[in-house]
Amino acid sequence: MTVEEIESACNASQVLDFSRHEMEAPELSLRAMFYPSGFPTEVRTNSAEILTQYGEIWGMRESIFDTETIRVNVHVVEGGSTECPPVPMYHTMAHTMVWVADTNNYGVVHFGRNETQVRVSQATSKHKLYMRRHFLIVSAAAHIRTRYMTDVHAACVALDGRGVLLCGDPGAGKSTLSYACARAGWTYVTDDGSNLLIGGTDRMVIGNCHKVRFRPSAAELFPELQGHDPAPHMVGKPSIEMPTPIFQNMICARTAQVDFIVFLNRRAGGPPKLTPYREDVARYYMRQVHAPPDYLAVQYQAIERLLTVPILELRYSNLDWAVERLKTLVREGR
């Protein structure tokens, strides 16, 4: 306020309150607990809409782990462009990660404090897909995938209590084969993004068993997908996303113990076969994680524990053959 404005207020006996500066973010009066991947996370915000969106993302998740609570603060401010902001740029400095879309939309992850601060505009919060992918999910995932889990780019299915990790580049067929296994009676854990627990002595992975994503071409293989329109994505190609509860006979589980690692190869010529695969390639494939140096060592240890199981390559073109071959692997070990 100018001197003249202050004089006018005083003349009118108006009490001025400067306890909060205009640069400060709004006070956070709303809070709720969620459990992404089973880890306790407290969200504080000044927007009921933000809590609604978090509930739609994590509302089905239940508490699994008794760990320090992750604290996420989401400040929604007025104004901002009605156009969807650009994809954020990510930067890490020591034990801090910063991601910035523009002057109104950014976030800061404090790894050492187990806390995330997010600032977004009201206009941006209306772009739900963008908000969820680039701000809401990452607000807790950054901590979980650094401190508690290692994110492996792989699908996971299980049969008779034995888990198979399906690895490969985008388009390798991880989602298609994992769903085909589920249709054949396997337990479905995730079609992508298997989170390997850090610590302990087992090889447990946690996945999102609540949905499965397909490329549009998968409708040619699975008639039940026909008529479902692809959902737009901020990054990557559109895909058909289906909640697994709609598949009545689909067996789902959030966790599995990995007993085999299988790299998928649908492009190789020659007869279909399952053969041993290179451990060094598998190691570097799984080490493509980003974390502060203090956390990388424990993440690498978890990966080494995982690499003690048989590592194989599955060359195939026929989906039914691939499912049967994996069944033989699990039940006969060969």
C-alpha positions as CSV (number, residue, x, y, z in Angstrom):
1,M,0.0,0.0,0.0
2,T,1.1,3.6,-0.6
3,V,1.5,6.1,2.1
4,E,-1.7,7.8,0.8
5,E,-3.7,4.6,1.0
6,I,-2.5,3.9,4.5
7,E,-3.4,7.5,5.6
8,S,-6.9,7.0,4.1
9,A,-7.3,3.7,6.0
10,C,-6.2,5.3,9.3
11,N,-8.6,8.2,8.8
12,A,-11.4,5.7,8.4
13,S,-10.3,3.9,11.6
14,Q,-9.6,0.8,9.4
15,V,-7.4,-1.9,11.0
16,L,-4.7,-3.0,8.6
17,D,-3.4,-6.6,8.8
18,F,0.1,-7.2,7.4
19,S,0.6,-10.5,9.1
20,R,0.6,-12.3,5.7
21,H,2.5,-10.8,2.8
22,E,1.0,-10.8,-0.7
23,M,3.8,-13.0,-1.9
24,E,2.8,-15.8,0.5
25,A,0.8,-18.7,-0.8
26,P,-2.8,-19.2,0.4
27,E,-3.4,-20.8,3.8
28,L,-4.1,-24.5,3.6
29,S,-7.3,-25.3,5.5
30,L,-8.2,-28.6,4.0
31,R,-6.5,-31.9,4.5
32,A,-6.9,-35.7,3.9
33,M,-4.9,-38.9,4.1
34,F,-4.3,-41.1,1.1
35,Y,-2.1,-44.2,0.5
36,P,-0.4,-44.2,-2.9
37,S,1.2,-47.6,-3.4
38,G,0.2,-48.2,0.3
39,F,2.4,-45.4,1.7
40,P,0.8,-42.9,4.1
41,T,0.5,-39.4,2.5
42,E,-1.1,-36.3,4.0
43,V,-2.4,-33.8,1.5
44,R,-3.1,-30.2,2.6
45,T,-4.7,-27.7,0.2
46,N,-7.0,-24.7,0.0
47,S,-9.1,-26.3,-2.8
48,A,-11.7,-29.0,-2.4
49,E,-11.3,-29.8,-6.0
50,I,-7.7,-30.9,-5.4
51,L,-8.8,-33.3,-2.7
52,T,-11.4,-34.7,-5.1
53,Q,-8.9,-35.3,-7.7
54,Y,-6.5,-37.0,-5.3
55,G,-9.4,-39.2,-4.1
56,E,-10.0,-40.3,-7.7
57,I,-6.4,-41.1,-8.2
58,W,-5.6,-42.8,-4.8
59,G,-9.0,-43.4,-3.2
60,M,-8.9,-47.2,-3.9
61,R,-5.4,-47.6,-2.3
62,E,-5.2,-49.0,1.3
63,S,-2.5,-48.6,3.9
64,I,0.2,-51.3,3.6
65,F,3.4,-49.7,5.0
66,D,4.0,-48.1,8.4
67,T,6.5,-45.5,7.2
68,E,7.0,-41.8,7.8
69,T,4.1,-39.8,6.4
70,I,4.8,-38.0,3.1
71,R,3.5,-34.4,3.3
72,V,2.1,-32.8,0.2
73,N,1.0,-29.1,0.2
74,V,-0.9,-27.9,-2.8
75,H,-1.5,-24.1,-3.0
76,V,-4.1,-23.1,-5.6
77,V,-3.8,-19.4,-6.6
78,E,-6.1,-17.2,-8.5
79,G,-5.6,-16.2,-12.1
80,G,-3.4,-17.8,-14.7
81,S,-3.9,-18.5,-18.4
82,T,-6.9,-20.7,-19.4
83,E,-4.7,-22.6,-21.8
84,C,-3.0,-25.7,-20.7
85,P,0.6,-25.0,-19.5
86,P,3.6,-26.6,-21.2
87,V,5.1,-29.8,-19.9
88,P,7.2,-29.0,-16.9
89,M,11.0,-28.9,-16.9
90,Y,12.6,-31.0,-14.1
91,H,15.8,-30.2,-12.2
92,T,17.5,-31.7,-9.2
93,M,20.0,-30.1,-6.8
94,A,21.4,-32.2,-4.0
95,H,18.3,-33.4,-2.0
96,T,15.8,-31.2,-3.8
97,M,13.9,-31.6,-7.0
98,V,12.2,-28.6,-8.7
99,W,9.8,-28.8,-11.7
100,V,8.5,-25.7,-13.4
101,A,5.8,-25.3,-16.1
102,D,5.5,-21.5,-15.9
103,T,5.4,-18.7,-13.3
104,N,2.1,-19.9,-11.8
105,N,2.7,-23.6,-11.9
106,Y,5.6,-25.3,-10.2
107,G,6.6,-27.7,-7.4
108,V,9.5,-28.4,-5.1
109,V,10.3,-31.8,-3.6
110,H,12.4,-31.8,-0.4
111,F,13.6,-35.4,-0.2
112,G,15.2,-35.0,3.2
113,R,12.1,-33.6,4.8
114,N,9.7,-36.0,3.0
115,E,7.7,-33.0,1.8
116,T,6.4,-31.5,-1.4
117,Q,5.2,-28.0,-2.1
118,V,3.1,-27.4,-5.2
119,R,1.7,-24.1,-6.5
120,V,-0.8,-24.2,-9.4
121,S,-3.3,-21.7,-10.8
122,Q,-7.1,-22.2,-10.6
123,A,-7.1,-22.2,-14.5
124,T,-4.6,-25.0,-14.6
125,S,-6.5,-27.1,-12.1
126,K,-9.3,-27.4,-14.7
127,H,-7.0,-29.4,-17.0
128,K,-7.4,-32.6,-15.0
129,L,-5.3,-34.9,-17.1
130,Y,-2.4,-32.4,-17.1
131,M,-2.8,-31.8,-13.4
132,R,-2.7,-35.4,-12.5
133,R,0.2,-36.4,-14.6
134,H,2.5,-33.5,-14.0
135,F,1.6,-32.3,-10.5
136,L,-0.6,-34.5,-8.4
137,I,0.9,-37.9,-9.0
138,V,4.5,-36.8,-8.9
139,S,4.0,-34.9,-5.6
140,A,4.1,-38.2,-3.7
141,A,5.7,-40.5,-6.3
142,A,8.9,-38.6,-6.2
143,H,9.4,-39.6,-2.6
144,I,8.1,-43.2,-2.9
145,R,10.3,-43.9,-5.9
146,T,13.3,-42.5,-4.3
147,R,13.1,-43.5,-0.6
148,Y,11.0,-46.6,-0.6
149,M,10.9,-48.2,-4.1
150,T,12.8,-48.5,-7.4
151,D,10.6,-48.0,-10.5
152,V,11.2,-50.7,-13.1
153,H,9.8,-50.2,-16.5
154,A,8.0,-53.6,-16.7
155,A,4.7,-55.3,-16.5
156,C,4.1,-58.0,-13.9
157,V,1.8,-61.1,-13.8
158,A,1.8,-64.1,-11.5
159,L,0.8,-67.8,-11.7
160,D,0.7,-70.2,-8.8
161,G,2.2,-67.6,-6.6
162,R,5.3,-67.1,-8.9
163,G,5.7,-63.7,-10.5
164,V,7.0,-62.9,-14.0
165,L,8.4,-59.5,-14.8
166,L,7.8,-58.6,-18.4
167,C,10.4,-56.0,-19.6
168,G,10.9,-54.1,-22.9
169,D,10.8,-50.8,-24.6
170,P,7.6,-49.0,-25.3
171,G,5.6,-51.0,-27.9
172,A,7.3,-54.2,-26.9
173,G,4.0,-55.7,-25.9
174,K,4.1,-55.6,-22.1
175,S,0.5,-54.5,-21.7
176,T,-0.9,-56.8,-24.4
177,L,0.9,-59.9,-23.0
178,S,0.1,-59.1,-19.4
179,Y,-3.6,-58.8,-20.2
180,A,-3.5,-61.9,-22.3
181,C,-2.1,-63.8,-19.3
182,A,-4.8,-62.4,-17.1
183,R,-7.5,-63.6,-19.5
184,A,-5.9,-67.0,-19.3
185,G,-6.3,-67.1,-15.5
186,W,-3.1,-65.5,-14.3
187,T,-3.0,-62.9,-11.6
188,Y,-2.6,-59.3,-13.0
189,V,-0.4,-56.9,-11.0
190,T,0.5,-54.2,-13.5
191,D,0.9,-53.6,-17.2
192,D,3.7,-51.1,-16.7
193,G,5.6,-49.6,-13.8
194,S,6.6,-52.4,-11.4
195,N,7.8,-50.8,-8.2
196,L,10.5,-52.9,-6.5
197,L,10.6,-52.5,-2.7
198,I,13.9,-51.2,-1.3
199,G,15.2,-53.1,1.7
200,G,14.4,-56.5,3.0
201,T,15.5,-59.8,1.4
202,D,12.6,-60.5,-0.9
203,R,11.9,-59.5,-4.5
204,M,8.4,-58.0,-4.0
205,V,7.0,-55.5,-6.6
206,I,4.0,-53.3,-6.2
207,G,1.9,-52.3,-9.2
208,N,-1.3,-50.5,-10.2
209,C,-3.7,-53.4,-10.6
210,H,-6.7,-51.1,-10.9
211,K,-6.3,-50.3,-14.5
212,V,-4.8,-51.6,-17.8
213,R,-3.8,-49.5,-20.8
214,F,-3.7,-50.7,-24.4
215,R,-2.6,-49.2,-27.7
216,P,-5.7,-48.7,-29.9
217,S,-4.5,-51.6,-32.1
218,A,-5.1,-54.0,-29.2
219,A,-8.9,-53.9,-30.0
220,E,-8.1,-56.2,-33.0
221,L,-6.8,-58.8,-30.5
222,F,-9.4,-58.4,-27.8
223,P,-13.0,-58.0,-28.9
224,E,-14.1,-56.6,-25.5
225,L,-12.0,-53.5,-26.2
226,Q,-13.9,-52.6,-29.3
227,G,-16.0,-49.5,-29.0
228,H,-13.8,-47.9,-26.4
229,D,-12.2,-44.7,-27.5
230,P,-8.6,-43.9,-26.8
231,A,-7.9,-41.4,-24.0
232,P,-5.6,-38.4,-24.8
233,H,-2.2,-38.2,-23.1
234,M,0.0,-35.3,-22.5
235,V,3.1,-37.4,-23.3
236,G,3.1,-40.4,-25.7
237,K,0.4,-41.8,-27.9
238,P,-3.3,-42.1,-27.0
239,S,-4.3,-45.4,-25.4
240,I,-7.4,-47.2,-24.3
241,E,-7.5,-47.2,-20.5
242,M,-9.8,-49.7,-18.8
243,P,-10.5,-50.1,-15.0
244,T,-9.9,-53.8,-14.2
245,P,-13.0,-54.2,-12.0
246,I,-15.1,-54.2,-15.2
247,F,-13.5,-57.5,-16.2
248,Q,-15.5,-59.8,-13.9
249,N,-13.2,-62.8,-14.1
250,M,-9.9,-61.0,-13.9
251,I,-7.8,-61.8,-10.8
252,C,-5.8,-58.8,-9.6
253,A,-3.3,-58.3,-6.9
254,R,-1.2,-55.3,-5.8
255,T,1.9,-57.2,-5.1
256,A,3.9,-60.2,-6.4
257,Q,7.1,-62.0,-5.7
258,V,9.3,-62.0,-8.8
259,D,10.7,-65.4,-9.8
260,F,11.5,-64.7,-13.5
261,I,12.6,-61.7,-15.6
262,V,11.5,-61.9,-19.3
263,F,12.5,-59.4,-22.0
264,L,10.0,-59.3,-24.8
265,N,11.1,-59.4,-28.5
266,R,8.4,-59.4,-31.1
267,R,10.6,-58.1,-33.9
268,A,13.2,-60.9,-34.1
269,G,12.9,-63.2,-37.0
270,G,13.1,-67.0,-36.9
271,P,11.1,-69.5,-34.8
272,P,9.6,-68.4,-31.4
273,K,11.7,-69.4,-28.4
274,L,12.5,-68.6,-24.8
275,T,16.3,-68.3,-24.2
276,P,18.6,-67.0,-21.5
277,Y,19.3,-63.3,-21.7
278,R,22.2,-61.1,-20.8
279,E,22.4,-60.0,-17.2
280,D,24.5,-56.9,-18.0
281,V,21.8,-55.6,-20.3
282,A,19.1,-56.3,-17.7
283,R,21.1,-54.5,-15.1
284,Y,21.6,-51.3,-17.1
285,Y,18.0,-51.4,-18.3
286,M,16.8,-51.3,-14.6
287,R,19.4,-48.8,-13.5
288,Q,17.7,-46.1,-15.6
289,V,16.4,-44.4,-12.4
290,H,16.9,-40.9,-11.2
291,A,17.5,-40.2,-7.5
292,P,19.9,-38.2,-5.3
293,P,23.3,-40.0,-4.9
294,D,22.5,-41.0,-1.3
295,Y,19.5,-43.1,-2.5
296,L,21.0,-44.6,-5.6
297,A,23.1,-47.1,-3.7
298,V,20.1,-48.7,-2.0
299,Q,18.2,-48.7,-5.2
300,Y,21.0,-50.5,-7.0
301,Q,21.1,-53.1,-4.1
302,A,17.4,-53.8,-4.7
303,I,18.0,-54.3,-8.4
304,E,20.9,-56.7,-7.7
305,R,18.6,-58.7,-5.5
306,L,16.1,-58.9,-8.3
307,L,18.8,-60.0,-10.8
308,T,19.3,-63.2,-8.9
309,V,16.4,-64.8,-10.7
310,P,16.5,-66.4,-14.2
311,I,16.7,-63.7,-16.9
312,L,15.3,-64.7,-20.3
313,E,14.3,-63.4,-23.7
314,L,11.0,-64.3,-25.2
315,R,10.9,-64.2,-29.0
316,Y,7.4,-64.5,-30.3
317,S,4.8,-63.3,-32.7
318,N,1.7,-65.4,-31.6
319,L,0.2,-64.2,-28.4
320,D,-1.4,-67.5,-27.4
321,W,1.9,-69.3,-27.9
322,A,3.6,-66.7,-25.7
323,V,1.1,-67.2,-22.8
324,E,1.5,-71.0,-23.0
325,R,5.3,-70.7,-23.1
326,L,5.3,-68.6,-20.0
327,K,3.0,-71.0,-18.3
328,T,5.5,-73.8,-18.9
329,L,8.3,-71.6,-17.6
330,V,6.5,-71.0,-14.3
331,R,5.3,-74.5,-13.7
332,E,8.3,-76.4,-15.0
333,G,11.0,-73.9,-14.5
334,R,12.3,-74.2,-18.1
